[in-house]
Amino acid sequence: MHLEGFPQPVTLRDGTEVVIRPLCAIDGAELLEFYRAFTEEERQFLRDDVSSPEWLERFLKKVDFEEVVSLVAELDGAIVGETTLYRTRYGWTRHVGEIRVAVARDLRRKGLGIALSRAVVKLATNLGIEKMVVQVVENQVGARHTFEKLGFTQEATLRAHVKDIRGLKRDLLVLSNDVSHIWHAMEAMVADYSPMHE
Ligand SMILES: CC(C)(COP(=O)(O)OP(=O)(O)OC[C@H]1O[C@@H](n2cnc3c(N)ncnc32)[C@H](O)[C@@H]1OP(=O)(O)O)[C@@H](O)C(=O)NCCC(=O)NCCS
């Protein structure tokens, strides 16, 4: 899949060089290996059972770069990070995109989470999405910090909405970022543009 601006080289805080690029159909085995390395506790908070071949098969079919977009971070042929953008092309939330991001444990706290999230937010904006949301559990501090650094703020709390591995209920926070002003500014620029005055 070719997407404008990718592959995108990224240098992490410790000098490690990774490449962010769109997921390909042949990435299946590496993606499964990447998600299987997560702890069971972390996998509980993800929306799907990302360690199962059935999930992988469904996911690869869904990634059409229309409604589901997936970017991966690659290091020495292995997948070390993944971010997904979900949107619908029809209905009253067609201007909204939902984002998910995950980074391999041994590469965390080096800036890869931010780099992947920034790449997917930029891509979503280019696709015309006006509002982005991300769901994080109250104790997912890293995820919360990552998205707050990109301008997301807490919009809603769903009380006792998720259960962790021990059956403990936790709040689910909905963070959002309204980027419609970027589109309004661009529309105003186009409206103001008059080639006669060039
Ligand atoms: C959330 C996640 C993707 C962050 O990845 P990462 O590569 O560690 O993120 P970064 O290194 O870019 O850090 C981004 C910011 O968050 C902060 N941060 C990251 N993890 C943190 C933690 N555990 N505690 C406190 N702050 C944290 C960093 O300090 C950084 O801010 P800084 O630049 O001011 O230092 C990663 O922790 C992960 O994969 N978690 C499991 C999956 C998950 O929870 N996904 C979120 C659901 S959408």
PDBQT file of the ligand as one rigid body, heavy atoms in Angstrom, charges set to zero:
ROOT
HETATM    1  C1  LIG A 201       1.012   3.846  25.390  1.00  0.00    +0.000 C 
HETATM    2  C2  LIG A 201       2.275   3.442  24.688  1.00  0.00    +0.000 C 
HETATM    3  C3  LIG A 201       1.967   3.219  23.217  1.00  0.00    +0.000 C 
HETATM    4  C4  LIG A 201       3.312   4.581  24.834  1.00  0.00    +0.000 C 
HETATM    5  O1  LIG A 201       4.444   4.233  24.054  1.00  0.00    +0.000 OA
HETATM    6  P1  LIG A 201       5.906   4.831  24.357  1.00  0.00    +0.000 P 
HETATM    7  O2  LIG A 201       6.763   4.511  23.180  1.00  0.00    +0.000 OA
HETATM    8  O3  LIG A 201       6.377   4.421  25.679  1.00  0.00    +0.000 OA
HETATM    9  O4  LIG A 201       5.573   6.393  24.376  1.00  0.00    +0.000 OA
HETATM   10  P2  LIG A 201       6.622   7.602  24.333  1.00  0.00    +0.000 P 
HETATM   11  O5  LIG A 201       7.990   7.128  24.687  1.00  0.00    +0.000 OA
HETATM   12  O6  LIG A 201       6.467   8.301  23.025  1.00  0.00    +0.000 OA
HETATM   13  O7  LIG A 201       6.083   8.517  25.506  1.00  0.00    +0.000 OA
HETATM   14  C5  LIG A 201       5.107   9.516  25.293  1.00  0.00    +0.000 C 
HETATM   15  C6  LIG A 201       4.966  10.342  26.555  1.00  0.00    +0.000 C 
HETATM   16  O8  LIG A 201       4.251   9.598  27.542  1.00  0.00    +0.000 OA
HETATM   17  C7  LIG A 201       5.040   9.440  28.706  1.00  0.00    +0.000 C 
HETATM   18  N1  LIG A 201       4.934   8.067  29.184  1.00  0.00    +0.000 N 
HETATM   19  C8  LIG A 201       5.009   6.932  28.451  1.00  0.00    +0.000 A 
HETATM   20  N2  LIG A 201       4.849   5.846  29.249  1.00  0.00    +0.000 NA
HETATM   21  C9  LIG A 201       4.675   6.341  30.490  1.00  0.00    +0.000 A 
HETATM   22  C10 LIG A 201       4.443   5.733  31.748  1.00  0.00    +0.000 A 
HETATM   23  N3  LIG A 201       4.372   4.389  31.874  1.00  0.00    +0.000 N 
HETATM   24  N4  LIG A 201       4.301   6.524  32.847  1.00  0.00    +0.000 NA
HETATM   25  C11 LIG A 201       4.360   7.876  32.724  1.00  0.00    +0.000 A 
HETATM   26  N5  LIG A 201       4.559   8.513  31.558  1.00  0.00    +0.000 NA
HETATM   27  C12 LIG A 201       4.717   7.754  30.459  1.00  0.00    +0.000 A 
HETATM   28  C13 LIG A 201       6.471   9.688  28.303  1.00  0.00    +0.000 C 
HETATM   29  O9  LIG A 201       7.226  10.157  29.365  1.00  0.00    +0.000 OA
HETATM   30  C14 LIG A 201       6.336  10.655  27.165  1.00  0.00    +0.000 C 
HETATM   31  O10 LIG A 201       6.371  11.975  27.601  1.00  0.00    +0.000 OA
HETATM   32  P3  LIG A 201       7.789  12.772  27.556  1.00  0.00    +0.000 P 
HETATM   33  O11 LIG A 201       8.149  12.865  26.104  1.00  0.00    +0.000 OA
HETATM   34  O12 LIG A 201       7.428  14.060  28.180  1.00  0.00    +0.000 OA
HETATM   35  O13 LIG A 201       8.771  11.968  28.314  1.00  0.00    +0.000 OA
HETATM   36  C15 LIG A 201       2.876   2.148  25.322  1.00  0.00    +0.000 C 
HETATM   37  O14 LIG A 201       3.034   2.347  26.691  1.00  0.00    +0.000 OA
HETATM   38  C16 LIG A 201       2.032   0.884  25.089  1.00  0.00    +0.000 C 
HETATM   39  O15 LIG A 201       2.154   0.233  24.043  1.00  0.00    +0.000 OA
HETATM   40  N6  LIG A 201       1.161   0.531  26.066  1.00  0.00    +0.000 N 
HETATM   41  C17 LIG A 201       0.318  -0.673  25.945  1.00  0.00    +0.000 C 
HETATM   42  C18 LIG A 201      -0.825  -0.470  24.950  1.00  0.00    +0.000 C 
HETATM   43  C19 LIG A 201      -1.718   0.682  25.341  1.00  0.00    +0.000 C 
HETATM   44  O16 LIG A 201      -1.941   0.946  26.498  1.00  0.00    +0.000 OA
HETATM   45  N7  LIG A 201      -2.244   1.380  24.332  1.00  0.00    +0.000 N 
HETATM   46  C20 LIG A 201      -3.118   2.506  24.553  1.00  0.00    +0.000 C 
HETATM   47  C21 LIG A 201      -4.492   2.199  24.169  1.00  0.00    +0.000 C 
HETATM   48  S1  LIG A 201      -4.899   3.175  22.760  1.00  0.00    +0.000 SA
ENDROOT
TORSDOF 0
